[in-house]
Amino acid sequence: MHSLRRPGDLRGARDAMARGIAPLLRRLKSLKGTPYSRSFLLGLPHNAALLAAAEGYGCIPPEIDRLIRQA
């Protein structure tokens, strides 16, 4: 299990976010072309919380960013 090494460890925080987002990207690819991709990201509390935290660190991948900004 990975954790932040010290308070203010921005690089460690971004690395942790990238590790957490990688499985979301894999699953999102399998949902491509279905009506479920956006709700998978924003409708499931754990995914939405991860994305909210990742947004705070400016590390949301462009493919996810485009999808969550769609109306």
C-alpha positions in Angstrom: 0.0 0.0 0.0 1.3 3.4 -1.0 0.9 6.5 1.2 2.1 10.0 1.2 5.5 10.2 2.7 5.1 13.6 4.3 2.7 16.6 4.5 3.1 18.8 1.4 4.4 15.9 -0.7 2.7 17.1 -3.9 4.5 14.7 -6.1 3.6 11.8 -3.9 -0.1 13.0 -3.9 -0.2 13.2 -7.7 1.4 9.7 -8.0 -1.2 8.3 -5.6 -4.0 10.0 -7.7 -2.5 8.5 -10.9 -2.5 5.0 -9.3 -6.1 5.4 -8.3 -7.3 6.8 -11.6 -5.6 4.0 -13.7 -8.3 1.4 -12.9 -11.0 4.0 -13.7 -9.5 4.6 -17.1 -9.4 0.8 -17.8 -13.0 0.4 -16.9 -14.0 3.6 -18.7 -12.5 2.2 -21.9 -14.7 -0.9 -21.6 -17.8 1.3 -21.2 -17.0 3.4 -24.3 -20.1 3.7 -26.5 -22.5 2.9 -23.7 -24.7 5.3 -21.8 -23.0 4.3 -18.5 -19.6 5.9 -18.7 -20.5 9.2 -17.1 -22.6 7.7 -14.4 -19.8 5.3 -13.6 -17.5 8.2 -12.9 -19.8 10.5 -11.2 -22.6 8.3 -9.9 -20.5 6.0 -7.8 -19.4 7.7 -4.6 -15.9 6.3 -4.4 -15.2 7.3 -8.1 -16.7 10.7 -7.7 -14.6 11.3 -4.5 -11.4 10.2 -6.2 -12.1 12.5 -9.2 -12.8 15.4 -6.8 -9.5 14.9 -5.1 -7.7 14.5 -8.4 -9.2 17.7 -9.7 -7.7 19.5 -6.6 -4.3 18.3 -7.7 -4.9 19.1 -11.3 -4.3 15.5 -12.5 -7.5 14.4 -14.2 -6.7 12.8 -17.5 -8.1 14.7 -20.5 -10.4 11.8 -21.6 -12.1 11.8 -18.2 -12.2 15.6 -18.0 -14.0 15.8 -21.4 -16.5 13.2 -20.3 -17.4 14.8 -16.9 -17.8 18.3 -18.5 -20.4 17.1 -21.0 -23.9 18.3 -20.2 
